[in-house]
Amino acid sequence: MSQINARMDLADGHSIPTIGFGCYDGYGDEMVQAVRTAAETGYRYFDSAERYRNEKEVGKGLAESGVRREDLYILSKIWPSSFGQTEETFDQTRRDLGTDYLDAYLIHWPGQDKPARLKTYEKMMDLRSAGKIRSLGVSNFLPEQMEEIKEEFGEYPVIHEMECHPSYGQRELIFRCRARKMQPIAYSPINRAVDLNSDTVRRLAEKYGRTPAQIVLRWHLEHSVIPIPKSVHGDRIRENFDVYHFELDVADIIAIDELEAGARAGKDPRTFPEA
């Protein structure tokens, strides 16, 4: 996986770029500029969500970038509080992003209401049938919640977005995803910079002449996990994308694997959100 803008095949016949730009936690003109810079740098996959409350800025940045819609991969997510308004929420997202369709639409968190969750997935399937969504996915799901979708609808989602970084490698969940042909996507891929301070990562950064962030992002790619780093700073945006011109030795991949500490940095899907 050394080719810029390489893509991974999904189980539904579509494909997705191997690195994405996370659109969380940026607003106003700063976000517009960040998205435009990311597109100009070479990012083609943009990871958004209703909950981020900045999809208009994301859409504006993409429009100003001049990149053709067919060359972009736009993903968004629906929040549990919107489960009863799936079509309306999707339409608002689509309008805000300035697109007629989404490449992927995900359930952001499973929430605590199983019937509402399954009904939302059914509505998403309808939107897919109407040509408004190409691929369906989930985020932060537990293994049993993945199985509920299979049992109810006879299919697995083709994408599973999850917290994943060296301190919380999600090896078991990723193994389950692989067995079910679900592509793993890693949010918080550098663990809010915590993992960049480890002696192992710093040693490897020196060995390869790369930054610690580039080492960790490359580690994700070596595992065929798609990282979605986020930043509003142009230099970091460009740095995070520059991970295609080197590969990690197997021993070094294993050394990063061994940083596993079971240290989740975000919320626990068993309890969040409460409603």
Contacts in CASP RR format, 6 or more apart in sequence:
PFRMAT RR
TARGET T0000
AUTHOR 0000-0000-0000
METHOD contacts of the structure
MODEL  1
MSQINARMDLADGHSIPTIGFGCYDGYGDEMVQAVRTAAETGYRYFDSAE
RYRNEKEVGKGLAESGVRREDLYILSKIWPSSFGQTEETFDQTRRDLGTD
YLDAYLIHWPGQDKPARLKTYEKMMDLRSAGKIRSLGVSNFLPEQMEEIK
EEFGEYPVIHEMECHPSYGQRELIFRCRARKMQPIAYSPINRAVDLNSDT
VRRLAEKYGRTPAQIVLRWHLEHSVIPIPKSVHGDRIRENFDVYHFELDV
ADIIAIDELEAGARAGKDPRTFPEA
1 18 0 8 1.000
1 221 0 8 1.000
1 222 0 8 1.000
1 224 0 8 1.000
1 244 0 8 1.000
2 244 0 8 1.000
2 245 0 8 1.000
2 246 0 8 1.000
2 247 0 8 1.000
3 244 0 8 1.000
4 42 0 8 1.000
4 244 0 8 1.000
5 17 0 8 1.000
5 42 0 8 1.000
5 44 0 8 1.000
6 17 0 8 1.000
6 18 0 8 1.000
6 244 0 8 1.000
7 15 0 8 1.000
7 16 0 8 1.000
7 17 0 8 1.000
7 18 0 8 1.000
8 15 0 8 1.000
8 16 0 8 1.000
8 17 0 8 1.000
8 18 0 8 1.000
8 183 0 8 1.000
8 224 0 8 1.000
8 226 0 8 1.000
9 15 0 8 1.000
10 16 0 8 1.000
10 135 0 8 1.000
10 158 0 8 1.000
10 159 0 8 1.000
10 183 0 8 1.000
11 156 0 8 1.000
11 158 0 8 1.000
11 181 0 8 1.000
11 182 0 8 1.000
11 183 0 8 1.000
12 134 0 8 1.000
12 135 0 8 1.000
12 136 0 8 1.000
12 158 0 8 1.000
14 103 0 8 1.000
14 134 0 8 1.000
14 135 0 8 1.000
14 158 0 8 1.000
16 45 0 8 1.000
16 73 0 8 1.000
16 103 0 8 1.000
16 104 0 8 1.000
16 135 0 8 1.000
16 159 0 8 1.000
16 183 0 8 1.000
16 226 0 8 1.000
17 43 0 8 1.000
17 44 0 8 1.000
17 45 0 8 1.000
17 73 0 8 1.000
17 226 0 8 1.000
18 221 0 8 1.000
18 226 0 8 1.000
19 43 0 8 1.000
19 45 0 8 1.000
19 217 0 8 1.000
19 221 0 8 1.000
19 226 0 8 1.000
19 227 0 8 1.000
19 228 0 8 1.000
19 229 0 8 1.000
19 240 0 8 1.000
19 241 0 8 1.000
19 243 0 8 1.000
20 43 0 8 1.000
20 44 0 8 1.000
20 45 0 8 1.000
20 46 0 8 1.000
20 47 0 8 1.000
20 226 0 8 1.000
20 227 0 8 1.000
20 228 0 8 1.000
20 229 0 8 1.000
21 35 0 8 1.000
21 38 0 8 1.000
21 43 0 8 1.000
21 45 0 8 1.000
21 46 0 8 1.000
21 47 0 8 1.000
21 228 0 8 1.000
21 229 0 8 1.000
21 230 0 8 1.000
21 237 0 8 1.000
22 46 0 8 1.000
22 47 0 8 1.000
22 48 0 8 1.000
22 187 0 8 1.000
22 228 0 8 1.000
22 229 0 8 1.000
22 230 0 8 1.000
23 31 0 8 1.000
23 35 0 8 1.000
23 46 0 8 1.000
23 47 0 8 1.000
23 48 0 8 1.000
23 49 0 8 1.000
23 52 0 8 1.000
23 54 0 8 1.000
23 55 0 8 1.000
23 58 0 8 1.000
23 230 0 8 1.000
24 47 0 8 1.000
24 49 0 8 1.000
24 52 0 8 1.000
24 187 0 8 1.000
24 230 0 8 1.000
25 52 0 8 1.000
25 230 0 8 1.000
26 34 0 8 1.000
26 52 0 8 1.000
26 54 0 8 1.000
26 57 0 8 1.000
26 232 0 8 1.000
27 53 0 8 1.000
27 54 0 8 1.000
27 57 0 8 1.000
28 54 0 8 1.000
28 57 0 8 1.000
29 57 0 8 1.000
30 232 0 8 1.000
31 54 0 8 1.000
31 57 0 8 1.000
31 58 0 8 1.000
31 61 0 8 1.000
31 232 0 8 1.000
32 57 0 8 1.000
32 60 0 8 1.000
32 61 0 8 1.000
32 64 0 8 1.000
33 61 0 8 1.000
33 232 0 8 1.000
34 231 0 8 1.000
34 232 0 8 1.000
34 233 0 8 1.000
34 234 0 8 1.000
34 237 0 8 1.000
35 46 0 8 1.000
35 57 0 8 1.000
35 58 0 8 1.000
35 59 0 8 1.000
35 60 0 8 1.000
35 61 0 8 1.000
35 62 0 8 1.000
35 65 0 8 1.000
36 61 0 8 1.000
36 62 0 8 1.000
36 64 0 8 1.000
36 65 0 8 1.000
37 234 0 8 1.000
37 237 0 8 1.000
37 238 0 8 1.000
38 46 0 8 1.000
38 237 0 8 1.000
38 241 0 8 1.000
39 46 0 8 1.000
39 61 0 8 1.000
39 62 0 8 1.000
39 65 0 8 1.000
39 66 0 8 1.000
39 67 0 8 1.000
39 72 0 8 1.000
40 65 0 8 1.000
41 237 0 8 1.000
41 238 0 8 1.000
41 241 0 8 1.000
42 241 0 8 1.000
43 237 0 8 1.000
43 241 0 8 1.000
44 67 0 8 1.000
44 71 0 8 1.000
44 72 0 8 1.000
44 73 0 8 1.000
45 72 0 8 1.000
45 73 0 8 1.000
45 74 0 8 1.000
45 75 0 8 1.000
45 226 0 8 1.000
45 228 0 8 1.000
46 58 0 8 1.000
46 62 0 8 1.000
46 72 0 8 1.000
46 73 0 8 1.000
46 74 0 8 1.000
46 75 0 8 1.000
47 75 0 8 1.000
47 161 0 8 1.000
47 185 0 8 1.000
47 187 0 8 1.000
47 228 0 8 1.000
48 54 0 8 1.000
48 55 0 8 1.000
48 58 0 8 1.000
48 74 0 8 1.000
48 75 0 8 1.000
48 76 0 8 1.000
48 77 0 8 1.000
48 93 0 8 1.000
48 97 0 8 1.000
49 55 0 8 1.000
49 76 0 8 1.000
49 77 0 8 1.000
49 79 0 8 1.000
49 108 0 8 1.000
50 76 0 8 1.000
50 77 0 8 1.000
50 78 0 8 1.000
50 79 0 8 1.000
50 82 0 8 1.000
50 89 0 8 1.000
50 92 0 8 1.000
50 93 0 8 1.000
50 108 0 8 1.000
51 77 0 8 1.000
51 79 0 8 1.000
51 108 0 8 1.000
55 76 0 8 1.000
55 93 0 8 1.000
55 96 0 8 1.000
55 97 0 8 1.000
56 96 0 8 1.000
58 96 0 8 1.000
58 97 0 8 1.000
59 96 0 8 1.000
59 97 0 8 1.000
59 98 0 8 1.000
59 99 0 8 1.000
62 72 0 8 1.000
62 74 0 8 1.000
62 97 0 8 1.000
62 98 0 8 1.000
63 98 0 8 1.000
69 99 0 8 1.000
72 103 0 8 1.000
73 103 0 8 1.000
73 104 0 8 1.000
74 97 0 8 1.000
74 99 0 8 1.000
74 102 0 8 1.000
74 103 0 8 1.000
74 104 0 8 1.000
75 102 0 8 1.000
75 103 0 8 1.000
75 104 0 8 1.000
75 105 0 8 1.000
75 106 0 8 1.000
75 159 0 8 1.000
76 93 0 8 1.000
76 97 0 8 1.000
76 102 0 8 1.000
76 104 0 8 1.000
76 105 0 8 1.000
76 106 0 8 1.000
77 105 0 8 1.000
77 106 0 8 1.000
77 107 0 8 1.000
77 108 0 8 1.000
77 139 0 8 1.000
77 161 0 8 1.000
78 86 0 8 1.000
78 89 0 8 1.000
78 90 0 8 1.000
78 93 0 8 1.000
78 105 0 8 1.000
78 106 0 8 1.000
78 107 0 8 1.000
78 108 0 8 1.000
78 120 0 8 1.000
78 124 0 8 1.000
79 89 0 8 1.000
79 108 0 8 1.000
79 109 0 8 1.000
79 273 0 8 1.000
80 107 0 8 1.000
80 108 0 8 1.000
80 109 0 8 1.000
80 110 0 8 1.000
80 111 0 8 1.000
80 112 0 8 1.000
80 113 0 8 1.000
80 116 0 8 1.000
80 117 0 8 1.000
80 273 0 8 1.000
80 275 0 8 1.000
81 273 0 8 1.000
81 275 0 8 1.000
82 89 0 8 1.000
83 113 0 8 1.000
83 116 0 8 1.000
83 117 0 8 1.000
83 119 0 8 1.000
83 120 0 8 1.000
84 116 0 8 1.000
84 119 0 8 1.000
84 120 0 8 1.000
86 119 0 8 1.000
86 120 0 8 1.000
86 123 0 8 1.000
86 124 0 8 1.000
86 127 0 8 1.000
87 123 0 8 1.000
87 127 0 8 1.000
90 102 0 8 1.000
90 105 0 8 1.000
90 124 0 8 1.000
90 127 0 8 1.000
90 132 0 8 1.000
90 133 0 8 1.000
93 102 0 8 1.000
94 100 0 8 1.000
94 101 0 8 1.000
94 102 0 8 1.000
94 132 0 8 1.000
100 132 0 8 1.000
101 131 0 8 1.000
101 132 0 8 1.000
101 133 0 8 1.000
101 134 0 8 1.000
102 132 0 8 1.000
102 133 0 8 1.000
102 134 0 8 1.000
103 134 0 8 1.000
103 135 0 8 1.000
104 133 0 8 1.000
104 134 0 8 1.000
104 135 0 8 1.000
104 136 0 8 1.000
104 137 0 8 1.000
104 159 0 8 1.000
105 124 0 8 1.000
105 127 0 8 1.000
105 133 0 8 1.000
105 135 0 8 1.000
105 136 0 8 1.000
105 137 0 8 1.000
106 136 0 8 1.000
106 137 0 8 1.000
106 138 0 8 1.000
106 139 0 8 1.000
106 157 0 8 1.000
106 159 0 8 1.000
106 161 0 8 1.000
107 117 0 8 1.000
107 120 0 8 1.000
107 121 0 8 1.000
107 124 0 8 1.000
107 137 0 8 1.000
107 138 0 8 1.000
107 139 0 8 1.000
107 141 0 8 1.000
108 139 0 8 1.000
108 140 0 8 1.000
109 139 0 8 1.000
109 140 0 8 1.000
109 267 0 8 1.000
109 269 0 8 1.000
109 272 0 8 1.000
109 273 0 8 1.000
110 117 0 8 1.000
110 138 0 8 1.000
110 140 0 8 1.000
110 141 0 8 1.000
110 142 0 8 1.000
110 145 0 8 1.000
110 269 0 8 1.000
111 117 0 8 1.000
111 269 0 8 1.000
111 272 0 8 1.000
111 273 0 8 1.000
111 275 0 8 1.000
112 273 0 8 1.000
112 274 0 8 1.000
112 275 0 8 1.000
113 275 0 8 1.000
114 148 0 8 1.000
117 145 0 8 1.000
117 148 0 8 1.000
118 148 0 8 1.000
118 149 0 8 1.000
118 152 0 8 1.000
121 136 0 8 1.000
121 149 0 8 1.000
121 152 0 8 1.000
121 153 0 8 1.000
121 157 0 8 1.000
122 152 0 8 1.000
122 153 0 8 1.000
124 133 0 8 1.000
124 136 0 8 1.000
125 136 0 8 1.000
125 153 0 8 1.000
127 133 0 8 1.000
128 134 0 8 1.000
128 135 0 8 1.000
128 136 0 8 1.000
135 158 0 8 1.000
135 159 0 8 1.000
136 157 0 8 1.000
136 158 0 8 1.000
136 159 0 8 1.000
137 157 0 8 1.000
137 158 0 8 1.000
137 159 0 8 1.000
137 160 0 8 1.000
137 161 0 8 1.000
137 182 0 8 1.000
138 145 0 8 1.000
138 146 0 8 1.000
138 149 0 8 1.000
138 157 0 8 1.000
138 159 0 8 1.000
138 160 0 8 1.000
138 161 0 8 1.000
139 160 0 8 1.000
139 161 0 8 1.000
139 162 0 8 1.000
139 187 0 8 1.000
140 161 0 8 1.000
140 162 0 8 1.000
140 163 0 8 1.000
140 267 0 8 1.000
140 269 0 8 1.000
141 160 0 8 1.000
141 269 0 8 1.000
142 269 0 8 1.000
142 270 0 8 1.000
143 173 0 8 1.000
143 176 0 8 1.000
146 156 0 8 1.000
146 157 0 8 1.000
146 160 0 8 1.000
146 176 0 8 1.000
146 180 0 8 1.000
146 182 0 8 1.000
149 155 0 8 1.000
149 156 0 8 1.000
149 157 0 8 1.000
150 156 0 8 1.000
150 180 0 8 1.000
156 180 0 8 1.000
156 181 0 8 1.000
156 182 0 8 1.000
157 182 0 8 1.000
158 181 0 8 1.000
158 182 0 8 1.000
158 183 0 8 1.000
159 182 0 8 1.000
159 183 0 8 1.000
159 185 0 8 1.000
160 173 0 8 1.000
160 177 0 8 1.000
160 182 0 8 1.000
160 183 0 8 1.000
160 184 0 8 1.000
160 185 0 8 1.000
161 184 0 8 1.000
161 185 0 8 1.000
161 186 0 8 1.000
161 187 0 8 1.000
161 228 0 8 1.000
162 170 0 8 1.000
162 173 0 8 1.000
162 184 0 8 1.000
162 185 0 8 1.000
162 186 0 8 1.000
162 187 0 8 1.000
163 170 0 8 1.000
163 186 0 8 1.000
163 187 0 8 1.000
163 188 0 8 1.000
163 264 0 8 1.000
163 265 0 8 1.000
163 266 0 8 1.000
164 170 0 8 1.000
164 174 0 8 1.000
164 184 0 8 1.000
164 186 0 8 1.000
164 187 0 8 1.000
164 188 0 8 1.000
164 189 0 8 1.000
164 220 0 8 1.000
164 225 0 8 1.000
165 186 0 8 1.000
165 188 0 8 1.000
165 189 0 8 1.000
165 190 0 8 1.000
165 191 0 8 1.000
165 194 0 8 1.000
165 195 0 8 1.000
165 216 0 8 1.000
165 265 0 8 1.000
166 191 0 8 1.000
166 195 0 8 1.000
166 198 0 8 1.000
166 201 0 8 1.000
166 216 0 8 1.000
166 219 0 8 1.000
166 256 0 8 1.000
166 257 0 8 1.000
166 259 0 8 1.000
166 260 0 8 1.000
167 191 0 8 1.000
167 194 0 8 1.000
167 195 0 8 1.000
167 259 0 8 1.000
167 260 0 8 1.000
167 261 0 8 1.000
167 262 0 8 1.000
167 263 0 8 1.000
167 265 0 8 1.000
168 191 0 8 1.000
168 260 0 8 1.000
168 261 0 8 1.000
168 262 0 8 1.000
168 263 0 8 1.000
168 264 0 8 1.000
168 265 0 8 1.000
169 257 0 8 1.000
169 260 0 8 1.000
169 262 0 8 1.000
170 184 0 8 1.000
171 257 0 8 1.000
171 260 0 8 1.000
173 184 0 8 1.000
174 184 0 8 1.000
174 223 0 8 1.000
174 225 0 8 1.000
177 183 0 8 1.000
177 184 0 8 1.000
178 184 0 8 1.000
183 226 0 8 1.000
184 224 0 8 1.000
184 225 0 8 1.000
184 226 0 8 1.000
185 225 0 8 1.000
185 226 0 8 1.000
185 227 0 8 1.000
185 228 0 8 1.000
186 220 0 8 1.000
186 225 0 8 1.000
186 226 0 8 1.000
186 227 0 8 1.000
186 228 0 8 1.000
187 228 0 8 1.000
188 265 0 8 1.000
188 266 0 8 1.000
189 216 0 8 1.000
189 217 0 8 1.000
189 220 0 8 1.000
189 227 0 8 1.000
189 228 0 8 1.000
189 229 0 8 1.000
190 196 0 8 1.000
190 212 0 8 1.000
190 213 0 8 1.000
190 216 0 8 1.000
190 217 0 8 1.000
190 229 0 8 1.000
191 263 0 8 1.000
191 265 0 8 1.000
192 265 0 8 1.000
193 213 0 8 1.000
194 265 0 8 1.000
195 201 0 8 1.000
195 212 0 8 1.000
195 216 0 8 1.000
195 259 0 8 1.000
196 202 0 8 1.000
196 212 0 8 1.000
196 213 0 8 1.000
196 216 0 8 1.000
197 212 0 8 1.000
198 259 0 8 1.000
200 255 0 8 1.000
200 256 0 8 1.000
200 258 0 8 1.000
200 259 0 8 1.000
201 212 0 8 1.000
201 215 0 8 1.000
201 216 0 8 1.000
201 256 0 8 1.000
201 259 0 8 1.000
202 212 0 8 1.000
204 210 0 8 1.000
204 215 0 8 1.000
204 248 0 8 1.000
204 252 0 8 1.000
204 255 0 8 1.000
204 256 0 8 1.000
205 211 0 8 1.000
205 212 0 8 1.000
205 214 0 8 1.000
205 215 0 8 1.000
207 252 0 8 1.000
208 214 0 8 1.000
208 215 0 8 1.000
208 246 0 8 1.000
208 248 0 8 1.000
210 218 0 8 1.000
210 246 0 8 1.000
211 239 0 8 1.000
213 229 0 8 1.000
213 236 0 8 1.000
213 239 0 8 1.000
213 240 0 8 1.000
214 239 0 8 1.000
214 240 0 8 1.000
214 242 0 8 1.000
214 243 0 8 1.000
215 248 0 8 1.000
215 256 0 8 1.000
216 256 0 8 1.000
217 227 0 8 1.000
217 229 0 8 1.000
217 240 0 8 1.000
217 243 0 8 1.000
218 243 0 8 1.000
218 246 0 8 1.000
218 247 0 8 1.000
218 248 0 8 1.000
219 248 0 8 1.000
219 253 0 8 1.000
219 256 0 8 1.000
220 226 0 8 1.000
220 227 0 8 1.000
221 227 0 8 1.000
221 243 0 8 1.000
222 247 0 8 1.000
222 248 0 8 1.000
222 253 0 8 1.000
223 253 0 8 1.000
229 240 0 8 1.000
231 237 0 8 1.000
231 240 0 8 1.000
248 256 0 8 1.000
267 273 0 8 1.000
END
